[in-house]
């Protein structure tokens, strides 16, 4: 009985000893980001619906993404989609209705978070919204 | 100025919130037996268990508020024990779970039948109850938890905070347990430990293996057909990290940890009817990298001996 209990405790210790983590070392250069809509420099009119479509790929685990639209002039964030998701790929689809009353340059920023320590990859470009 | 404030408010309304992350690893299934009624009798009962966790996780993205959530786990469980021969006890558990997650940005509710578990324990040691002096009882065995509970799978959005909210785990798990009771006259001590070995489910998500151990001191008062048994003790739970993807060994280091509870409970018996109620107060914990805080636990049940 004593031996059985010792063997049992030993087995539990072995099972609990360590957990393997095979995730790769964070490398923002390995993050592939493809934004298919809108395109850099594209021009929209106020009231248009801007489709936001992007793909993020990475050979390891990603921890989330943020897709943000910022009015370049005022610095105000006009649309923000953020998800805390653990996966190696994100297919992002969203939309934004242009609400500018005057000519605006909108900066699109796509940020992929590789870990919880601040390692991120990002892509930025601008498009224009003109009044109707 | 007013325009800027108005525009900011409007923009804030458009902003889609960041949903809470799965930092918990506090899957609801964490079965333990504790002090059990008379070994040679079978029983069937219903039990209600409630526990909750609060989580506060820094946002991954600059300038965003922390991701906060309150998770409430409620389980109503049908369970029972059946003796086979003189030395084998079979336990079965059929839970129904109702789990709620409240966040700053919305609530999620998941409910349904949980995973069925079956345990078979061998009575390794049992002293004659009528014998004078110390009396011991040792049960040990193992069991299986089958993925019978509802598990909606892990989609990109749903996996946010939700693997632990699912009524079922989608995985086959194996359990080992031992339960030792030492009595002298009306006083006694109970030690129990169970270890759950999990496997990955079809979404390759693997909940962490779990250890659950407890110590209870009890005293029983008998008057005619009525017995009252107050209990005091402590309980320790240790959960290993979950794997987000077990095939690729993606360890979720923000899950798992330990919790220690002070426990107080009472069991009451009248003829063949039994009641039990336990309250657990967390006294020490380090869970999900410190982002998760366990709150009080309570369980209460009624059972019929036959």
Boltz contact constraints between the chains, C-beta under 6 A:
constraints:
  - contact:
      token1: [A, 12]
      token2: [B, 195]
      max_distance: 6.0
  - contact:
      token1: [A, 19]
      token2: [B, 241]
      max_distance: 6.0
  - contact:
      token1: [A, 19]
      token2: [B, 251]
      max_distance: 6.0
  - contact:
      token1: [A, 20]
      token2: [B, 249]
      max_distance: 6.0
  - contact:
      token1: [A, 21]
      token2: [B, 251]
      max_distance: 6.0
  - contact:
      token1: [A, 22]
      token2: [B, 249]
      max_distance: 6.0
  - contact:
      token1: [A, 23]
      token2: [B, 250]
      max_distance: 6.0
  - contact:
      token1: [A, 61]
      token2: [B, 250]
      max_distance: 6.0
  - contact:
      token1: [A, 64]
      token2: [B, 60]
      max_distance: 6.0
  - contact:
      token1: [A, 66]
      token2: [B, 61]
      max_distance: 6.0
  - contact:
      token1: [A, 76]
      token2: [B, 11]
      max_distance: 6.0
  - contact:
      token1: [A, 78]
      token2: [B, 11]
      max_distance: 6.0
  - contact:
      token1: [A, 79]
      token2: [B, 14]
      max_distance: 6.0
  - contact:
      token1: [A, 80]
      token2: [B, 15]
      max_distance: 6.0
  - contact:
      token1: [A, 81]
      token2: [B, 16]
      max_distance: 6.0
  - contact:
      token1: [A, 82]
      token2: [B, 18]
      max_distance: 6.0
  - contact:
      token1: [A, 82]
      token2: [B, 61]
      max_distance: 6.0
  - contact:
      token1: [A, 84]
      token2: [B, 18]
      max_distance: 6.0
  - contact:
      token1: [A, 84]
      token2: [B, 21]
      max_distance: 6.0
  - contact:
      token1: [A, 84]
      token2: [B, 60]
      max_distance: 6.0
  - contact:
      token1: [A, 85]
      token2: [B, 156]
      max_distance: 6.0
  - contact:
      token1: [A, 86]
      token2: [B, 244]
      max_distance: 6.0
  - contact:
      token1: [A, 113]
      token2: [B, 60]
      max_distance: 6.0
